[in-house]
Amino acid sequence: MRTARRYIAREIYRSTAIILIALVGLFMFFALIEGLDRVGAHLTLLDLFYLQTLELPSNLYELLPIGLLIGAVLALAGLAQRHELTILRASGVSGLRLLATLWLITLPLVAGAFVLSEYITPAAEIQGSESRLALLGRTDGGRLESGYWFKETDARGGDRIINIQSLSGQGRVSGITLYEFNHNESLASFTQAKTGRFTHGKLDLSDLTETRIEPESTSALSDASAPTAPIAKVLHQDKRTINTSLTPERLIARILTPERMSISDLLDYIHYLQANHLQTDRQEVALWRKIAYPFTLLVMMTIAAPIGFMQTRRGGVGPKVFLGIILGVGFFMLNQLALNAGMLGNWPPWATALVPSLAGLALALAALLAMEHRHHVSLWLRQRRLERSHS
């Protein structure tokens, strides 16, 4: 069985690699066509190729489940057409044992997907975000019309809201506005700085103007008479350093979509959001989806098994591959539907991530068991018809 497993693995890996190259190449081609209108004085064609190359790990990570499904169907259908699967079944190998073999074949792909998800894709996304900032002056996601917004608790127990107009990579920022509040939620100071940098739990501000609001300002403004002392002071400083819980990694996490972050970065960012009483629904769902990703690959292989095991006299390789494409696209749409429905319906994050995979696994196992015991099922149905005819 070890020789057969190696042979089946080689066929599946080869077919999956061909399908992934075709899918990734197709996505990259259309992305290049879409980005040609950006080519000009600030963005050359070589820069566009560079940006699309940095997108390759993300595209590969997203397309791997569908590519594995289509590649496995193609390989298994070819084995069935050459009657090699029939020889294995005739030698006493059951369908469930073949499925267990397919799961073992999937494990190296699971390990590769983990490395891709935790190390390669986040690094490429960070480099891609910094390159888009440098070449295009903007990046995808996370930015409102007014810039990037962060909230944290300062050392005095009050809240601090930070607005950043642009990020430049390596923790460098520009156009910073700080709103610092007392513990009673009254505004304590308002600071504007041209540039800054986040390093080692500190924010170094340069060329800033700080407006300090006196505690007596509320009573002074509520009184009809003119105040006897200034209620605010304006200070101009060259530099100022404040302690902050923000880090360059958390700045990047604000830019990246949660699905493209590593599990460790997601956990750190979720902890930061929870500590500052901010919503974490999207990040928690993304965390569960990344945890469930290896299980999704096993589900794809399970779905491919009954399609590939079908007898070739009922259709050649083409219809099976077409059915695999339909099921792969359907599973992808079901995943997106579950994500949107879960966010709108406040489902538990684990349910949003696992329900599509569990549904696909249950249907695939039911189809495989039906094929495995189809003779017993047909015999039982025939006996039932005979009993009804005699009665």
C-alpha positions in Angstrom: 0.0 0.0 0.0 3.0 2.3 0.6 3.9 2.1 -3.1 0.4 2.8 -4.2 0.2 5.8 -1.8 3.4 7.2 -3.2 2.1 6.8 -6.8 -1.3 8.4 -6.0 0.4 11.2 -4.1 2.7 11.9 -7.1 -0.3 12.0 -9.5 -2.3 14.3 -7.1 0.7 16.7 -6.5 1.4 17.0 -10.2 -2.2 17.7 -11.1 -2.7 20.2 -8.3 0.5 22.0 -9.2 -0.7 22.4 -12.8 -4.1 23.6 -11.8 -2.6 26.1 -9.3 -0.2 27.5 -11.8 -3.0 28.0 -14.2 -5.3 29.6 -11.7 -2.6 31.9 -10.2 -1.4 32.8 -13.6 -5.0 33.7 -14.7 -5.5 35.9 -11.6 -2.2 37.6 -12.1 -2.9 38.2 -15.8 -6.3 39.9 -15.1 -4.7 41.9 -12.2 -2.0 43.2 -14.5 -4.6 44.2 -17.1 -6.5 46.0 -14.5 -3.4 47.8 -13.2 -2.1 49.0 -16.6 -4.1 52.3 -16.3 -1.9 53.2 -13.2 1.3 53.0 -15.1 2.8 56.4 -15.6 5.5 58.7 -14.3 5.3 57.4 -10.7 4.6 53.7 -11.4 6.5 51.8 -14.1 5.6 48.5 -15.7 8.4 46.9 -13.7 6.9 48.3 -10.5 3.5 46.9 -11.4 5.1 43.4 -12.0 6.8 43.7 -8.6 3.5 44.5 -6.8 1.8 41.6 -8.5 4.6 39.3 -7.5 4.1 40.2 -3.9 0.4 39.2 -4.3 1.4 35.7 -5.4 1.5 34.1 -1.9 -1.9 35.5 -1.0 -3.4 34.3 -4.2 -1.8 30.9 -3.8 -3.1 30.6 -0.2 -6.7 31.5 -1.3 -6.7 29.3 -4.3 -5.1 26.2 -2.8 -8.3 24.6 -1.6 -10.0 24.9 -5.0 -6.8 23.9 -6.8 -6.4 20.8 -4.6 -10.0 19.8 -5.2 -9.8 20.1 -9.0 -6.3 18.6 -9.1 -7.4 15.6 -6.9 -10.4 15.0 -9.1 -8.3 15.2 -12.2 -5.7 12.7 -10.8 -8.3 10.3 -9.4 -10.4 10.4 -12.5 -7.3 9.5 -14.6 -6.5 6.6 -12.2 -10.1 5.4 -12.5 -10.1 5.7 -16.3 -6.9 3.6 -16.5 -8.6 1.0 -14.1 -5.8 1.5 -11.5 -8.3 2.3 -8.8 -10.3 -0.8 -9.8 -7.2 -2.9 -9.2 -6.8 -1.4 -5.8 -10.5 -2.0 -4.9 -10.3 -5.6 -6.2 -7.2 -6.2 -4.0 -9.4 -5.6 -0.9 -8.8 -1.8 -0.4 -12.1 -0.2 0.8 -13.2 3.3 -0.2 -12.8 4.5 3.4 -9.2 3.2 3.4 -8.5 5.0 0.2 -10.0 8.1 1.8 -7.6 7.7 4.7 -4.7 7.4 2.2 -5.9 10.6 0.5 -5.9 12.4 3.9 -2.3 11.2 4.5 -1.4 12.6 1.1 -2.9 15.9 2.1 -0.8 16.4 5.3 2.3 17.7 3.5 0.1 20.3 1.8 -1.4 21.2 5.2 2.2 21.8 6.5 3.1 23.8 3.4 -0.1 25.9 3.8 0.8 26.6 7.4 4.2 27.9 6.5 2.7 29.9 3.7 0.0 31.4 6.0 2.2 32.2 9.0 5.4 33.4 7.4 5.4 33.9 3.7 2.0 35.6 3.1 2.2 38.1 6.1 5.8 39.1 5.1 4.7 39.5 1.4 1.6 41.5 2.5 3.7 43.8 4.7 6.2 44.4 1.9 3.4 44.9 -0.5 1.7 47.4 1.7 4.9 49.4 2.2 5.6 49.3 -1.5 2.1 50.5 -2.4 2.5 53.3 0.1 5.8 54.3 -1.5 4.7 53.9 -5.2 1.0 54.8 -5.1 0.8 56.9 -2.0 -1.9 54.6 -0.5 -2.6 51.1 0.5 -5.6 48.7 0.6 -8.0 48.6 3.4 -8.0 50.0 6.9 -8.0 53.7 5.9 -10.9 56.1 6.2 -11.2 59.4 4.3 -9.9 61.1 7.4 -6.9 58.6 7.9 -6.2 55.8 10.3 -7.8 55.8 13.8 -6.5 54.1 16.9 -7.7 54.1 20.5 -5.8 53.2 23.7 -5.7 53.8 27.4 -2.9 56.0 28.7 -0.9 55.7 32.0 -3.3 58.1 33.8 -6.3 55.9 33.2 -7.8 58.2 30.5 -8.3 57.4 26.9 -6.2 58.5 24.0 -7.4 58.7 20.3 -4.7 58.8 17.6 -5.4 59.9 14.1 -2.7 59.3 11.5 -2.9 60.6 7.9 -0.3 58.4 6.3 1.9 55.4 7.2 5.4 55.1 5.6 6.6 51.7 6.9 9.0 50.8 9.6 6.7 52.6 12.1 7.2 56.0 10.5 4.0 58.1 10.3 3.0 61.7 9.3 0.1 64.0 10.0 -0.6 62.8 13.6 -3.4 64.2 15.7 -3.7 63.1 19.4 -6.9 63.6 21.5 -6.1 62.9 25.1 -9.0 62.6 27.6 -9.2 62.5 31.4 -10.8 59.6 33.3 -14.1 61.6 33.3 -14.0 61.6 29.5 -13.3 65.4 29.3 -10.7 66.5 26.7 -7.4 67.2 28.4 -5.1 68.1 25.4 -5.1 68.3 21.7 -1.8 67.7 19.8 -0.9 67.9 16.2 2.5 66.7 14.9 3.9 66.7 11.3 5.9 63.4 11.7 6.4 60.6 14.2 7.8 57.1 14.7 6.6 54.2 16.8 9.6 52.3 18.4 9.7 50.0 21.4 6.5 51.0 23.0 7.0 54.7 22.4 5.8 57.3 20.0 8.4 60.0 19.1 6.7 63.1 17.7 8.5 65.9 15.8 7.5 69.5 15.1 4.3 69.5 17.1 1.8 71.9 18.6 0.0 71.0 21.8 -3.1 72.6 23.2 -3.5 71.9 26.9 -7.0 72.5 28.3 -7.2 73.5 31.9 -9.5 71.4 34.3 -11.5 74.6 35.1 -12.5 75.1 31.5 -15.8 73.3 31.8 -17.0 75.5 34.7 -15.5 78.6 33.0 -17.4 78.0 29.8 -20.7 77.3 31.6 -20.4 80.6 33.5 -21.7 83.7 31.7 -18.9 85.9 32.9 -15.5 86.1 31.3 -12.8 83.8 32.8 -10.1 85.4 34.8 -7.4 83.0 33.6 -6.7 81.3 30.3 -8.6 78.0 29.9 -6.1 76.6 27.4 -2.4 76.9 26.7 -0.7 76.4 23.3 2.8 75.0 23.3 5.1 74.5 20.4 7.7 71.8 20.7 10.4 70.3 18.5 10.1 66.8 20.0 7.9 64.8 22.4 7.9 61.2 23.4 4.8 59.4 24.8 4.3 55.8 25.9 2.0 53.8 23.8 0.7 50.3 23.3 0.9 50.6 19.6 3.8 49.0 17.7 4.8 49.0 14.0 3.3 45.5 13.8 -0.1 46.8 15.1 0.1 49.6 12.6 0.5 47.1 9.8 -2.3 45.0 11.3 -4.6 48.0 10.9 -3.7 48.0 7.2 -3.9 44.3 6.4 -7.1 42.4 6.1 -7.4 40.0 9.1 -7.4 36.9 6.8 -3.9 37.7 5.6 -2.4 38.1 9.0 -0.5 35.4 10.9 -2.2 33.7 13.9 0.3 35.2 16.3 -0.3 38.7 14.9 -4.1 38.2 15.0 -3.9 37.1 18.7 -1.8 40.2 19.5 -4.2 42.5 17.6 -7.3 40.9 19.2 -5.7 41.4 22.6 -5.0 45.1 21.8 -8.6 45.7 20.6 -10.1 44.0 23.6 -7.9 46.0 26.0 -9.2 49.2 24.4 -12.9 48.0 24.3 -13.0 47.8 20.5 -14.9 45.4 18.3 -13.0 42.1 17.6 -15.7 40.2 15.7 -14.0 40.3 12.3 -10.6 39.4 13.7 -12.0 36.5 15.8 -13.8 35.1 12.7 -10.6 35.4 10.7 -8.6 33.6 13.5 -11.1 30.7 13.5 -11.0 30.6 9.7 -7.2 30.3 9.7 -7.4 27.6 12.4 -10.0 25.7 10.2 -7.9 26.1 7.0 -6.1 22.8 7.3 -9.4 21.1 8.0 -10.7 22.8 4.8 -8.0 21.0 2.7 -9.1 17.7 4.1 -12.7 18.5 3.2 -11.6 19.3 -0.3 -9.9 15.9 -0.6 -13.0 14.2 0.9 -15.2 15.9 -1.7 -12.8 14.8 -4.5 -12.9 11.2 -3.4 -16.4 10.2 -4.5 -16.1 12.2 -7.7 -12.9 10.4 -8.7 -14.1 7.0 -7.6 -17.1 7.1 -10.0 -17.0 4.5 -12.7 -15.6 5.8 -16.0 -18.4 4.2 -18.1 -20.7 6.9 -16.7 -18.5 9.7 -18.1 -14.9 10.5 -18.8 -12.5 12.8 -17.1 -14.0 16.0 -18.4 -17.4 15.8 -16.7 -15.7 14.9 -13.4 -13.4 17.9 -13.6 -16.3 20.1 -14.5 -18.2 18.8 -11.5 -15.2 19.4 -9.3 -15.0 23.0 -10.5 -18.7 23.5 -9.8 -18.3 22.1 -6.3 -15.2 24.1 -5.6 -16.9 27.4 -6.7 -20.0 26.4 -4.7 -18.0 25.7 -1.6 -16.2 29.1 -2.0 -19.5 30.9 -2.3 -20.9 29.0 0.7 -17.9 30.1 2.7 -18.4 33.7 1.8 -22.1 33.5 2.5 -21.4 32.0 5.9 -18.9 34.8 6.6 -21.4 37.5 5.7 -24.4 35.8 7.4 -22.3 35.2 10.5 -21.2 38.8 10.8 -24.7 40.1 10.3 -26.3 37.5 12.6 -23.6 37.6 15.3 -22.9 33.9 15.0 -20.2 32.5 17.2 -16.8 32.8 15.4 -16.2 29.1 15.4 -19.6 28.4 13.8 -19.0 31.0 11.0 -15.7 29.3 10.2 -16.6 25.6 10.6 -20.2 25.3 9.4 -19.4 25.3 5.7 -16.5 22.8 6.1 -18.6 20.5 8.3 -21.5 20.6 5.9 -19.2 19.8 3.0 -17.5 17.0 4.9 -20.9 15.4 5.9 -22.2 15.5 2.3 -18.9 14.1 0.9 -18.8 11.2 3.4 -22.5 10.4 2.7 -21.8 10.3 -1.0 -18.7 8.1 -0.5 -20.6 5.7 1.8 -23.5 5.5 -0.7 -21.0 4.6 -3.4 -19.3 2.1 -1.1 -22.5 0.3 -0.3 -24.5 1.0 -3.5 -24.9 -2.7 -4.2 -26.4 -3.3 -0.8 -28.7 -0.3 -1.2 -29.8 -1.4 -4.7 -30.5 -4.9 -3.4 -32.5 -3.5 -0.5 -34.5 -1.3 -2.8 -35.2 -4.2 -5.1 -36.4 -6.3 -2.2 -38.7 -3.5 -1.1 -40.2 -3.3 -4.6 -40.8 -7.0 -4.7 -42.5 -7.0 -1.3 -44.8 -4.2 -2.5 -45.6 -6.0 -5.7 -46.5 -9.2 -3.8 -48.6 -7.3 -1.3 
